[in-house]
């Protein structure tokens, strides 16, 4: 998901990734537009935004 969102940001030339609707996002991944798939999408975003991600370098 993070790589996909980064790719979309580059394609849209913006730090903010926009979709017209959740249905458009589900279509992008070839998922059905039913409630189960929508809930899975919401859960995926909750995990991403709730995660702590560290970036850095190791130097000797």
C-alpha positions as CSV (number, residue, x, y, z in Angstrom):
1,X,0.0,0.0,0.0
2,X,2.7,2.6,0.8
3,X,4.5,2.0,-2.5
4,X,1.2,2.2,-4.4
5,X,0.4,5.5,-2.7
6,X,3.9,6.9,-3.4
7,X,3.5,5.9,-7.0
8,X,0.1,7.7,-7.2
9,X,1.6,10.8,-5.6
10,X,4.3,10.9,-8.3
11,X,1.8,10.3,-11.1
12,X,-0.5,13.1,-9.8
13,X,2.5,15.3,-9.1
14,X,1.2,16.1,-5.6
15,X,2.0,15.1,-2.0
16,X,-1.8,14.6,-1.7
17,X,-3.2,11.5,-3.4
18,X,-6.8,12.0,-4.5
19,X,-9.5,9.6,-5.6
20,X,-13.0,10.6,-6.7
21,X,-14.5,7.9,-4.4
22,X,-13.7,4.7,-2.5
23,X,-15.2,2.8,-5.4
24,X,-12.6,4.2,-7.7
25,X,-9.9,3.1,-5.4
26,X,-11.4,-0.4,-5.2
27,X,-11.6,-0.5,-9.0
28,X,-7.9,0.3,-9.2
29,X,-7.1,-2.9,-7.3
30,X,-9.8,-4.9,-9.1
31,X,-11.8,-5.4,-6.0
32,X,-15.6,-5.6,-5.8
33,X,-17.5,-2.6,-4.4
34,X,-19.3,-4.5,-1.7
35,X,-19.2,-3.7,2.0
36,X,-16.6,-6.4,2.8
37,X,-14.0,-5.0,0.4
38,X,-14.7,-1.5,1.6
39,X,-14.2,-2.5,5.2
40,X,-10.9,-4.2,4.3
41,X,-9.7,-1.0,2.5
42,X,-10.6,1.1,5.6
43,X,-8.7,-1.4,7.8
44,X,-5.6,-1.3,5.6
45,X,-5.5,2.5,5.9
46,X,-6.0,2.4,9.6
47,X,-3.0,0.1,9.9
48,X,-0.9,2.4,7.8
49,X,-1.8,5.6,9.6
50,X,-1.4,3.9,13.0
51,X,2.0,2.6,12.2
52,X,5.3,4.1,13.3
53,X,7.8,4.1,10.5
54,X,11.4,5.1,11.0
55,X,13.8,6.2,8.2
56,X,17.5,6.7,8.7
57,X,21.0,5.6,7.8
58,X,23.6,3.7,9.5
59,X,27.0,5.2,9.6
60,X,30.2,3.9,11.2
